[in-house]
Amino acid sequence: MHPLTPKSLVLDILSSVRGQSVPISALVEAANLFGLGENSLRVTVTRLHTAGRLERAGRGRYRLSGRSLAVDEQVRAWRSGDNRLRAWKQRWLGVHLDAEDAADRSPLSLLGFEPYRPGLYVRPDNWSGGVDRAREELIRLGLPQTALVCALSGLSPADHAAACALWDTGKLEHEYSEAHTALVTSEAQLRSLSEADAMVESFLLGGRVIRQLALDPLLPEELVAAAPRRALTRALRSYDRAGRSAWASFMARHGAPHSQTPKHGASERISLSA
């Protein structure tokens, strides 16, 4: 599991309010629930603000900056499930990076691209919107505009097979099933926990599964069974509602809006380099 840090805590709680602000008192109290010190939390907030990741919104209140919201929007896209996809016609999306742009690969990982040849990254062309949408999303997430984003077709049978083998589909299916079981089990127990314990558990588990779906390559049915992924998405929607309930009183006490469960490390785990 991605380790909980003051940075991931701050970014994920602020992510949960979708562009609104949260008082630092709420961040400090939440940090205490996870054994994180107040001083570390305050230093982290200052550093994130200096780095342009946070904005001040009045005395003692902070919100995500526009820079952070771009990644956060991509994190939340898991809710759309397979509605983002179209039928796969055995074609591919490709991105070529020059050597000087090789360090800027984070958007590619976020959108399910895998390295295929030196400098060339591919994924199935099964997104609604195709290459135009891919280019727009990659640039929005920080891919250099000099990168070549294109559609690929006409691969030889051997090259096509090699591209299909870039993802460990058996591992993906196992992880869908494992996460689904964990969500269903936890949701059945949340109401019997104390407020603090329910907050912590929903934050940690919900965050882990949100990261899983946010980083999922959304492969076509021809490569991986889609039913387990769809079942996991439905289970996470339900768990997210339960998590919101667990956090609702805490957020209300601090005068903070609350639209979804804070998610441990989801934004930080997949965020682009600061």
N, C-alpha and C positions, 0 to 999 in steps of 0.2 A: 504494500500500500504506500502511496506517496506520503511522505512524512508531513505531519501537521506543523506548520510554522506560523508565526505571527503574520507573515506576508500572505499566505494562502487564506488564513482566517479572515483578514481584513478584506481581501479582494472578493471572497465568496459571499460574505455577509452583505457587502455593498452590491454585489451582483444580484442578490435576491430581491432588491428593491427597485431594480430596473431603471436606473438613472436618477432615482430620488436620493435624498441624503439621509445619513444616520449620524446621531451624536456619538462623539468619541466615548462617552460614558457607557453606551451600549457595547461598543467594541471592547472596552476594558472588562466589563462584566462577563462578556462571552469568553474572553481570553482566560479569565479565572476558571471557568468551567472546564477548560482543557489543560489547566496547569501551566498556562503561559503567563509570564510576569507582566505587570502593568508597564514597567519601564521599557521592556522590549517592544511591547505593543505600541507605545507612544513614539518610540524611535522609528519603528517601521512605518507608521503613518507619516511621519515627517519625511522620511526618505522617499516614500511613494509619491508624496506630493511634490517634492523637489524633482523627481524623475519624470513628472508629468503624467503619472498613472492615476492620481487623484486630484480633485478640485475641492476647494473650500466652498461651502454653501451656507455662510453665516457663521456666527461664533461657535466654535467647537463642533461643527458638523462637516461631514465630508461625503462626496459622491464620486463615482467612477468618472474619469475624464473620457472625452470622445475617443481617445486612443485605446483605452481599455474596453470601451463599449463595443468596438468592432469585433474583438475576440469573444466578448461575452455573448454577443448576438449569435455567433457561430456555436457556442456552447449550448445555447437554448434551442438550437435547431433540432435537437434530438426529438422534441415534441412532435415534429411534423412526420416522423417515421418514414415509411416508404412512399408517402405522397411526393417526396422530392425526386422520385425515380421514374424512369420510363423503360420500355422494353429494350433489351440489349440486342443489338444486331451484329455482334461479334467485332465491333470496332472499338478503338481505344482513344483515350485522351493522352496527349504527350506534352511534357514540358522539358525544354532544354535550357540548362543553365551554363553560362560561360564560367570559366575557372574563377574569375573574380567575384562571381555571384554565388559560388558554391556554399558559402556560409549561410545564405538566406533560404534555408530549406524548411523552416518551420511551417509555412503555409501549405507546403506539399504534404507533410505528415498529417496535418489537420484535415486535409481533404482526401486522404486515402491513397495518395500516390506512393509508389514504391520505385526504388532505383532499378533500372532495367539494363542500361549500358552507362559507361562513364558520362556523366552530364545529362543523361536522359532518364526521365521519370514517367511512369505510365499508370493508368487506372482504366477500368472499363468505361466506355462512353455510354453510361446508363443513367446519367443525370438528366432530369427535365431541364431543357435549355441548352444542353450540349456544350460545345466548346466556347460559345460566347459567354454562357453563364460561368463556366469554369474560369475563364480569363478574368472576368469581372470580380469573382469572389477571391481569387488568388491575389490580385492586385490590391483589393480592399484589405486583405489580411497582411499585406506587406511584401509580396513578391516583387522583385525589381521589374520595372516596366520594360527593361531590355530583354527579359526572358522570353523565349519563344514558346507560345502556348498554341497547340494545334491538334487537329484530329488525325488519327492514324488508321489506315485500313490497308488491306492487301498484304498483310504479313504472311510469310511462308507458314505452312503448318507447324514446322518446328519452332519458329519464333513465336507464333501464337500460343503454342503449348507452353513455351518457356514463360511467357507473360502470365498465363493462367496460374502457373505454379508459384508466383511471387508471394501469395498469401497462404498462410497455414489455416485452411478452412476447417479442418477437424478441430483445431484449437479454438477457433471462433465459435463453433457450434457448442463445444463443451463449456466455454465461458458464458454463453447465453443461458444455458440450462442452469449452471451453477449460480449465476447472479439472480435468476428468476426465483429459485428456491430460497435464496437468502432474503430477498425482498418480501416474499409471501410470509415467511416465518417471522421476520422482524415486525411486519405490519400487524400481525395478529397479537403481538406482545406489547406494542408501544403504549397502548392505553393503560396497561397495568403498571407501567414504570412511573417513577417520580418525574416531575417536569424536567429537572436537570438531566436525568438519565435518558429520557426520551429525546431531548434536544441533542445530546451528544450522539446517541446511536443513530438518529435520523440524519444528522450532519455527516457522520463518517460513512455509513453505508450508502446513503443517497448520493453522496459525492463520488464514491467509488464507481457506482453504476452510471451516473451521469457522465463521468470521464470516459467510461467504457463505450457508451453510445455516442458521445460527442466525437470520439476518435475512431468509431467504427468505419471501415471502408465502404460500407453499403454496397457490397458486391451483388451482382445479379443472381437470380435463382439458378442459373446454369453453373455457377461456381460454388454457391453455399446455400443451404436450405434457408429460406426467408422466414418460415413460420416461427422458429424459435426467437428470431430477432423481433418479430412483431409482437410475440407474447411478452417478451421482456419489456418492450416499449409500453405496452398496456399496463404491465405490473408497476413500472416506474411512475407512470402517470398517477396511479392509485396511491403509491407510496409517497409521492410528492405532496398529494393532498393531506395525507396523514402527517407528514413532516411539517407542513404549514401549520396544522393545528397544534403540534407540539411546540412550535416557536411563537405562536400568535400572542400569548399573554406577555411573554418577555418583550417582544417588539412593541406591543401596545404600551407597556410601562415606560418605554423610552421614547414614545412619540414617534416611532419609526414606521413608515408604511411597510407592508409585507405582502409580497405577491407570490413568493415561492420559497421552498426550503433552502436555507443556506447549505452549500454543498462543499464538503471538505476537499479543498484543493482542485476543484474542477477547473476553475478559470486559471489558476496558477500552473497547474500541471500542463496545460496545453497552450499557455500564453506565449506570445512571441517575446524574444529577448528584449529586455528593457534597455 
